[in-house]
Amino acid sequence: MNLDQIFNTAQEAFLFYKNISGKEKAAFLDTIAETLEANREEIVPLAVEESNLPEGRINGELGRTVGQIRLFAGLVREGSWLEATVDPADPNRQPLPKADIRRMLSPLGPVVVFGASNFPLAFSTAGGDTISALAAGCPVIYKAHPAHPETSKKIADCIHQAILKSSLPSGIFSHVEGGIDIGQELVKHPLAKAVGFTGSHKGGKALFDLANQREEPIPVYAEMGSVNPIFCFKDKLANQLEPLAKAFVGSLTLGVGQFCTNPGLIFVPKSQAKAFEKAISDELNDIASAPMLHPGIAQAYYDSIQYLQSREELRWVKVADPQHLINGSTALAEIKASDWLKDLVFQKEVFGAFAMMVVYENQDELLEIAKQLHGQLTITIWAENHELQDQLFLLNLLEEKCGRLLFKGVPTGVEVGFAMQHGGPYPSTTDARGTSVGAYAIKRFARPIAFQDMPQELLPDALKDGNPLGIWRMVNGEYKK
Amino acid sequence: MNLDQIFNTAQEAFLFYKNISGKEKAAFLDTIAETLEANREEIVPLAVEESNLPEGRINGELGRTVGQIRLFAGLVREGSWLEATVDPADPNRQPLPKADIRRMLSPLGPVVVFGASNFPLAFSTAGGDTISALAAGCPVIYKAHPAHPETSKKIADCIHQAILKSSLPSGIFSHVEGGIDIGQELVKHPLAKAVGFTGSHKGGKALFDLANQREEPIPVYAEMGSVNPIFCFKDKLANQLEPLAKAFVGSLTLGVGQFCTNPGLIFVPKSQAKAFEKAISDELNDIASAPMLHPGIAQAYYDSIQYLQSREELRWVKVADPQHLINGSTALAEIKASDWLKDLVFQKEVFGAFAMMVVYENQDELLEIAKQLHGQLTITIWAENHELQDQLFLLNLLEEKCGRLLFKGVPTGVEVGFAMQHGGPYPSTTDARGTSVGAYAIKRFARPIAFQDMPQELLPDALKDGNPLGIWRMVNGEYKK
């Protein structure tokens, strides 16, 4: 099929699929989950082979992918995500009678999804974007990632099997292979109604621009990574120097630093800098080099390090070793806050296990850092509670700069739940209103529609009198079930 | 103050204002409403003078404006709009303990608002965009509409009085006068975080493009009008020919046709076309010409009519009379569906009391019309219930093309409530996910933020243990109060 045929089939499937019940959608999603589980033995070795990631990690990622699918199945089976809202008629209202108006979320239409190189399962073919779009009622046209083509094909097969088993139209999922030009054609196609993307800033921004230049602009949810700064306070570091150094290095080097929530920037008070640097350095020495996802990514990593090595503001604690190019060895450099503040290039993400330790002298510098900081997926604050008592202004500034603010632990390990927000102000994403992890991800692929004086028998079940779905609805301004 | 000072003051005010309680925000909004009421005697004549709209209409519009403000006051006083979501910690979870994650909506920051010429009160200085942004916790920088500068200044004074009375920082509302260039500077300013706009397609699209070309792109909620088609079915017309003709003409000519929901397009079955045209024509003859908002709008109206008069596909039932340029006289033209389908120009909005009556022959033409139709704020269907029994496919197509689907009455008279959706697919707006009327308008100016393991005393009240605000929250996936 050519792209026009793919989109026409998707659009036709959409007009059917959007109207099946939440229970039927849930059963379909559960069938995808089961099919993936049943094919674990074939999926895992393919993904390991194509990603260089260890088997344990890939097995875990498949579990996460399946768990995610079940979360969305539960969400659409229950049905309250639709934001059903009913304002009943009032024929006796003066001076004019009031019409009956009912509102709910409605799926956007065919969605184009681009998967990530660093999560061949959880953020790829049957990953969060695909599944949340399907859950919302949107067909998905998935552009296979060239870094793991066979894994992608295998997962696409599983989805197609689940479609067959569920007797749904095949057009609700299409798997498209090809280069950047094909990706651009997908985004430009008039029947495409939204885009999900996880990847580089360059890639995400290019698709965002393309989508806005269409005759009909469409939303682009591009998650483009982040440096995920950690702000350290004095007493906290003094009290827990070694466990924090260990936690930091663990998070920094997890998956060879190839996570969008990997902490590439850490702000440390001068009084603790030396001791903390020593503790981090000791930990780093225990981390063996490991293969990165593919040679292109390793090359980009070493290129960035090489550029930073040309900057005299940085003092290198540990330099990445480019000897075996495919291996992403760890690196750490230190810089004074006053120097860091002078050049925005020091905020740029280096995709891999590199961190910049920024040494600050006082509160004024800390506030200036918070003001200059770009948008982030996450910001972590390591402080004793008493150290935050008079930091409300700083906390406010930092809230403006991220999607998730942590007060313990590390930013990696993104929980899949209801309250998760994985998305933040630009440039971490192109749309801070969306999350690409967790239940609320479904809302990205729907828009509200209101029905005025619609006959009961034509209304969607979610809006009918008597609430046949038994969902939470807002009726006359009150939540009710 | 220059623009930098205005934005700096707004940003400073924001970091304070976002943290005051919903009750305090509600009290402030109510104070704005009271101040407007108290100044009715001065506001109404100014707005009448500057808009050419009759006193009754302006009095009603002030009532609507005040009602709208009270709706948002109620919404933030109650507080559940925040979508507070709590996923409690589970330290015993295997293989890894689960962190405590809490999510809520958080205001975006300073919002730039552009008011509308056709609603000097309800969609202007203290209109829906300004008030929903203030309710969300965002400061507003309001660009005064040049069509009603004195009204705008007066209303801005009322807002400033309310700020003073409420002891809030003056930076939460700024009134800026100037031309298109000033408007562009406002949208380009780095501290601007979102834009609300009601007006022409040209104006809205230009701001949308500008906002996307910023270093940090920001959301633009531009409501750009629509032709609001009415689809008529045979039996319905046969049964209610005269009341429907009357309702149609009433809606078409209300406010001299200067409403974004004014029905400029009506699809009529061939068998009823002659009789319906006659009935409409009789009604139209009873409508006196009335002054339009300003001469520029009247000129644009007559220019559009003149262009359409050059198109031989149209047969004119009534031609607008350009004799008194300020007066918007009504106009009606008829066209065959087969001709209408051939040129998208026939879908273009003519701002004023002009309608195009499209005569269709059969079901196939009706489906083709639905497929080709651009995005609309509203679509109205006039059909007997039995005529819709086998029209599910058509209904599905029409749902894709609008924000509100009506089955009775007329699209003008947009109810301000919880279920209202005033916004639709492009080109009727630049963001179909938002509404500019009704309670959900507040969500446009907020984004989600998650707090992980935040100490109780630092958490916003909406997320604290024990639910001190008594709002609806999702806890562990269940709605609770």
Interface residues (C-beta under 8 A of the other chain):
Chain A: L15 K18 N19 G74 S80 T85 V86 D87 L96 K98 A99 I101 R102 R103 S106 L108 G109 F208 D209 N212 E216 P217 P219 G375 N385 L388 F393 L395 N396 L397 E399 E400 C402 G403 R404 L405 L406 F407 K408 G409 G413 E415 G417 F418 A419 M420 Q421 G423 P425 Y426 P427 T430 D431 A432 R433 T435 A439 Y440 R447 P448 I449 A450 F451 Q452 D453 M454 P455 E457 L458 W472 M474 N476 G477 Y479 K481
Chain B: L15 K18 N19 G74 S80 T85 V86 D87 L96 K98 A99 I101 R102 R103 S106 L108 G109 F208 D209 N212 E216 P217 P219 G375 N385 L388 F393 L395 N396 L397 E399 E400 C402 G403 R404 L405 L406 F407 K408 G409 G413 E415 G417 F418 A419 M420 Q421 G423 P425 Y426 P427 T430 D431 A432 R433 T435 A439 Y440 R447 P448 I449 A450 F451 Q452 D453 M454 P455 E457 L458 W472 M474 N476 G477 Y479 K481
